[in-house]
Amino acid sequence: MTDVSRSTPVTPLSDQEETRFTATMAEMLSGEVAAKGSVRVTAKTDDMRRLFQDVTRRVGLILQRPVISYSNGREMVIALDAEDR
């Protein structure tokens, strides 16, 4: 099986696309974080991790609760702060 992420060049998002991505993902993930306590997303590049950091901040604003994120280099977990659960 071919790893598409290594063979396909990635086109960076424009500022407008980044703004839409952050807003859309935050809306989608905030409900799941509220219901489950955490959500795991794929974030293999520095750009994706940066975008999901922005999503994490926005999820915290939507939920009006502390939200954290951490990454292992391939995936990122967005979760309610353990002290706030």
C-alpha positions as CSV (number, residue, x, y, z in Angstrom):
1,M,0.0,0.0,0.0
2,T,1.4,3.4,-0.9
3,D,1.6,6.1,1.7
4,V,-0.1,9.0,-0.1
5,S,1.1,11.6,2.4
6,R,4.7,10.9,1.2
7,S,4.1,10.9,-2.5
8,T,1.6,13.7,-3.0
9,P,2.8,17.3,-2.6
10,V,0.7,19.3,-0.1
11,T,-0.6,22.7,-1.2
12,P,-0.7,25.1,1.8
13,L,-4.1,26.5,2.7
14,S,-4.7,30.2,2.1
15,D,-5.5,32.5,5.1
16,Q,-9.2,32.3,4.2
17,E,-9.1,28.5,4.0
18,E,-7.3,28.3,7.4
19,T,-10.0,30.5,8.9
20,R,-12.8,28.4,7.5
21,F,-11.0,25.2,8.6
22,T,-10.5,26.3,12.1
23,A,-14.1,27.6,12.5
24,T,-15.7,24.4,10.9
25,M,-13.5,21.9,12.8
26,A,-14.0,23.7,16.1
27,E,-17.8,23.6,15.7
28,M,-17.7,19.9,14.7
29,L,-15.3,18.8,17.5
30,S,-16.7,20.9,20.3
31,G,-19.8,18.7,20.6
32,E,-17.7,15.5,20.6
33,V,-15.2,16.9,23.2
34,A,-18.2,17.9,25.4
35,A,-19.8,14.5,25.1
36,K,-16.8,12.2,25.2
37,G,-14.2,14.3,27.0
38,S,-11.7,14.0,24.2
39,V,-11.2,13.5,20.5
40,R,-8.3,12.2,18.4
41,V,-7.4,13.6,15.0
42,T,-4.7,12.9,12.5
43,A,-2.0,15.7,12.4
44,K,1.1,14.4,10.7
45,T,2.6,17.8,9.7
46,D,3.7,20.9,11.7
47,D,1.1,22.9,9.7
48,M,-1.7,20.5,10.7
49,R,-0.6,20.5,14.4
50,R,-0.6,24.3,14.3
51,L,-4.1,24.4,12.8
52,F,-5.4,22.0,15.4
53,Q,-3.8,24.1,18.2
54,D,-6.0,26.9,16.8
55,V,-9.0,24.6,16.8
56,T,-8.3,23.6,20.4
57,R,-8.3,27.3,21.5
58,R,-11.6,27.8,19.7
59,V,-13.2,24.7,21.1
60,G,-12.3,26.1,24.6
61,L,-14.0,29.4,23.7
62,I,-17.1,27.5,22.4
63,L,-17.3,25.3,25.5
64,Q,-16.2,28.1,27.9
65,R,-14.0,25.4,29.6
66,P,-10.3,24.8,29.6
67,V,-9.3,22.5,26.7
68,I,-5.9,21.0,26.1
69,S,-4.2,19.3,23.2
70,Y,-1.2,17.1,22.8
71,S,0.5,15.3,19.9
72,N,2.6,12.2,19.4
73,G,3.8,13.4,15.9
74,R,1.1,11.5,14.0
75,E,-2.1,12.2,16.0
76,M,-3.3,14.9,18.2
77,V,-5.7,14.6,21.1
78,I,-8.0,17.5,22.0
79,A,-9.5,17.1,25.4
80,L,-11.2,18.8,28.3
81,D,-8.6,19.7,30.9
82,A,-8.4,16.9,33.5
83,E,-8.9,19.3,36.3
84,D,-12.1,20.6,34.8
85,R,-13.8,17.2,34.2
